[in-house]
Amino acid sequence: MSLTINNLIQFALNQQASDIHLKVNEPPILRVDGLICPLDLPALTNEEMENFAKILIPEKMMTAFKVSREVDFAINPEIENRKVRLRVNVFTSCEKYGIVMRIINDEALSLDNLGLPTHSLEKIKDLLNSPRGLLLVTGPTGSGKSTTLAAMIDWINAHYARHIITIEDPIEYLYQPDQCIITQRELGRDTPSFQKAITGALRQDPDVILVGEMRDLATIEAAVSAAETGHLVLSTLHTTGSTRTVDRIIDAFSEGSKELVRTQLASNLIGVISQVLCRKKSSKGRVAAFEVMTRADSISNLIRENKTFRIQTEIEVNQGLGMLPLDRHLFDLYVKGMISEEEAFAKAQFAKELMERIRGDKTAAKKKGLFSF
């Protein structure tokens, strides 16, 4: 039997893979629990890859692909009587085709099931009822940012009557209206850019605007402006930690504009949720670890005064306000036996300090007879 795209997708689903990589002269490769796993199959030929690309790329996008040699889109194949959604990137490398497919969960996880500690979870729910402000979800590629955003949209949809506009590249989760009106727009198909879509959204009577990614200065400016003019704006950045997130936004602007954007962020940034995915210690799969920064006068002042290096300390001392340091959450996951010591250290912001805490905790437990060595 010849290898087909549907065969590969079915096998990837069975293996609980997050991504499928296809490349000329290599066998198909899956990413499972964050690890690259080549399949025991023959290497793909150039002809096979060309056929896969022709099958996958929508006809209306073929012209754009021939010009840019790269295209993003989503597909919904039916695999064993079940619709599956995937985000696809087709590109060329050394004039040969390459394909990466990201498997999107059938349904978004609920906000309650993301793994956030209760005090932070309740604070985030409060923020999602804010009439205005900028709420960011950050982390490296593949850390689950889209899943967290989708859970937030589902929460708003289930609890409040709002008009939600999403601007995505491409659309990943498809939402079914509950209490909300939901308008989903896709780059390339419905709008030429994030910036133009945000500007257009302001004339479409929105309450909530989801911007898939703040990837350039024009998009950042439009998103901050939308938050300032009375809308709740949700978006993502490829940064780790609240301090780096704030610095990344400010650094995108010219020197003469930085003071203004500091003032805008100080007034409008209501939260940053930064996340990483960790391999589970004793079972298949991964678990998210979070840092949560929420709005506080002290943090607003630090942003305004260009003292962002002190934000981490404010997160540490304001945990009663729903804030959560990443290393505290990693420590809690380690104590619960969900992740290994090595995984905690690898994902920590301050690995040395976390190592001392974990090993100090072991020493104390040993003295109490809680550990056997």
N, C-alpha and C positions, 0 to 999 in steps of 0.2 A: 504494500500500500504506500502511495507517495505521501510525502509530508505536506500537510496543509496548515494554513493559519489557524483554522479551527481546532485541529489536532493539538497544536502547540498551546493554544489558549486553554483547552480542556486539561491538558497535563499540568499546566501552570496553576490552574485553579485547584487541582487535586493536591498539589504540593504546597498550597497556600503561599505561592510566590507573590511578590509585589510588582515585579517587572520581568519583561521578556526582552532579551538582547539578541539581535540577529545581525550577523556580519559575514561578509564573504571570506571564505577560507577558514572559518571557525564553525564549530557546532553551535546549535542554539544554546543560549545561556540564560539561566534564571537567577533572579536575586531572591533568596529565601532567608528571612530573619536577618537581613542586612548583608548576607554573604553571597558572593558570586559562585554559582554552581553550574559548570558546563554539563550538558547532557551527553549521555553515551550514544551519540548519533553521528552520522557522517558530517564532515564539514560542508557548509552551504556553498553552492557554486554561484558564480556571477549571474548565470541565467535564472537560477531559482530566486535570487534576491530581486532581480528585475521584475520577475513575475509577481512576487509578493508585493512589491511597491505598486505595481499597476493595479493589483486587486484592492489594495488598501486605500490609496490616495483617491479622494472624491474627484470626479471628473471636473467639477468647477474649480478645483484647486490645482489642477495639473499645470496650467499655464504659469501660475505663481511659483510652483515648484521648479519648473524649467528655468525660471529667471533667478530665483534666490538659492536654489539647490537645497532647500530645507523648508519643511512645512509641518505645522502642528494641527491636529484635529482630533475629534473623538469619534468612536465607532460603537455600535450596539449590536454585535453579532448574537445570534441565537445558538447557544451551546447546550445540547441535550435538553431541548424544550424550555430553556431558561435564557432570558435576555441578560447579557453581560455588557458592562460599559468599560471602555478602555480609552485612555489618552494616548495618542500615537504621535511620535516624531519620526519622520522619514528624512534622511539627509544623505549627503555623499561624503565619502572619505577616500582620498586618493582616487577620485573619479569612480568609485564603486559605491553601491547603495549600502546604507546602514539603517536599521530600524530599531527603535526602542518603544515598547508598549508598557504603559503603567496601568495596572488593574485597579479599577475603582470599585469600592465596596458597593454591593447592591443597594444598601440603604446606609445613610449616614448614621454613625454612632450617636446616641443621645448624649446630651451635655453631662448627664449624671453618670455616664459610663466611660468617660474619657480617662478617669483615674485621678482627677483633681481632689486634693484634700478638701474636706467639707467647708472649712472657713473660707478658703479661696473660691470654691465653687459658688457659694452663696453670694459672695461679693461680685463675682462675674455676672451672675444673674441680675443683680441690681444694676450693674453697668449697662446691660442689654436693654434696660428700660429707660436709659438716658435719652432725653430729647435731642441732644447734640453732643458732639465730641468725636475724637479719633481713638479707636481701639485697634491695636495691632497684634497680630500673631506672627511670631518670628521663629527662625530656626534654619538649620541647613536643609538643602534639598533632600526630600524623602523623609522628613521628620514628622510628617502628619499634619502640616499646617492646614491643608485643604480640608482634612477631616474635622479639625477643630472649628474652622469657619463654618462648615456645613452644619455642625452640631449647634452652633450659635444661631444660624438662620432658622433651623428647625425649632429651636426654643422660642424665638420671637414669633414664628409662625403659629405655634401652638398656644401662646399665652397673650398675645396682643394683636389688636387690629391696626395694621400698618400697611404702607406700600413699600415693598422692598424691591430695589433694582440691583441686579448683579451684573457686573461687567467682567468677563472671564476670557481666558485665552489658553485652551478652549473651555467651553462649559464642561464641568466635570459632573457634579451631582445635579440631577433633575428634581426640582421641588414641586410638590403638589400643594396647592393653596389650602390652608386651613382657615385661620382667622385673617390671614394677610392676602393682599394682592401681591403676586410675585412676578416681576418682569425680568427675564434673563436675556442678556445680550452677549454676543460673541464677537471678539475681534476678527476682522476680515470678512465675516458674514454679515454682521449687523452694524458695525462701526469701524472706522479706520484706525482708531487709537484709544487708549484708556483716557487720555486727556480730553479728547472730543466727546467721548461717551459721558464722562463726569460732568462736563459743561452742559451737555444736552440733558442729562438726568435732572439738573436743577430746574429745568422747565417742565418736568414730567410729574410734579407733585410727589416727590419721594419723602419718606420718613427715614429709611435706612438705605444706604448705598454700600454695596460690597464691591471693592476693587480687588480683582484677583491678585495683583502684585504692583507695588509702587516701584517700578523698575527704572524710572528716569526722572529728571528734574521736573519736566512738564506735568507728569502724573502726580508727583509729590506735591507740587504747588496746587494743583487742582483739588487733590484730596484734602489737604489742610484747609483750603479755602471753603470747600463744601462743609467741613466740620465746623468751621467758624461761622458760617451763615445759617446754622440751625438744623443740621442733619447729623444723624449717627452714621459715621463712616467706619467700616471694617475693612482691613487690608492686611497684607503680608509683606515682610521684608526678609531677605536672606542674611539675617544677622543672628548672633547668639548673645543673649543677655540684654537687659533694658538699657544699660549704659551705652553699649555699642550701637543699639538701635537709635537712641536719641542723637548720638554723635554722627551716625551715618546720614540721618536726615539733614542735620545742620550742615554737614560737610558737603552736601550736594549743591549748596547754594554758594554764590560768589561772596567774597569777603564783605562787600558792601551791603549784602542782604541778610547776613547771618544774625545780626541783632534783632531784626524784624521777625525772622522765623523762630528765634528763641522765645520771643514774646508770644507768638502765635501758639507754639507748642506748649509753653507754660500754661496758657489759658485753655487749650483745647485737647491736649493729650490726656485721656481718661484712664488708659491702661495699656500695658504691654504684657503679653503672655508669650514667653519664650520656651521652646520645648526641644527635647532630644528624645530619640528612641533608643532604648536599651534592650539588649538580648536578655530574655528570661534565664534564670539560673538552672532550673530543673525541668523545664518544659519548652516545647516549641513555641515560637512567637516572640513578640516584643512588647514592652510596656513603656509608656511615655513618662518622662520626668519633666517637671515644669518649674519655671520661675515666673512669678506673678508680681508685677508692679501695678499698683492702683493709684488713683489720683489722691494726692495729699498736698497741703499747702507747702510743706517742707520740700517736697520734690519739685513742685512748680517753681519755688524760689531758686533751687539749685540749677534748674534749666535756664531760668531767666538770667542768673548771675554767672553762667558759663562755668559751673562747678559740678559738671556731670560725674566726675570721678568719685563724688561722695554719694551717688545714688545707691550703690550697693549697700552702704552702711544704713541708709534709710530703710531699705527693704528689710534688712536684718532686724532693725529695732521696731518696725511697724507691722509685725506679723499679726497683731491683734486687729489690724484694719483689713485683713484678707491678703496681705502680701506674703510671698513665699520665696525664700532663696532657693535657687536650684540645688545647691549642695545639701541643704536641709532635706529636700525631697528625695535626693539620691540616698542620703543616709537612712531615711525612713524606709525606702524600698529595700535597702540592704538588710535592715533590721528585721523586716517582714519575710526575708528569705526569697524575695522576688528577683533580685539581681545579685551577681557575685561582687566580691570586693574589687576585683580587677575591672569589672565593668563600671562600677561606681567611680573609681579613680580615673578611668579613661574619659568619662563624660563630665567630670567635675570642672568647675571654674577655678577652684583653688584646691588642686589635688593634694598638695602637701598637708594643708590644714584638715582636709577630709580624712586623709590617711591617719593623721594623729588622732582624730576623733574616733574613727573606727577601731583603731588598735587600742586606744585608751578605754573604749567601751568593752573590748574583749578582756582586757586586763582586769577591769572592775568586775566583770561577770565571772571570770575565773576565780577571783578571790571569794566570790559568793557561792561558788560551786555550781554555776549555771552552765559552764562549758566543760566538756571533757576533751583533753588533748592527748 
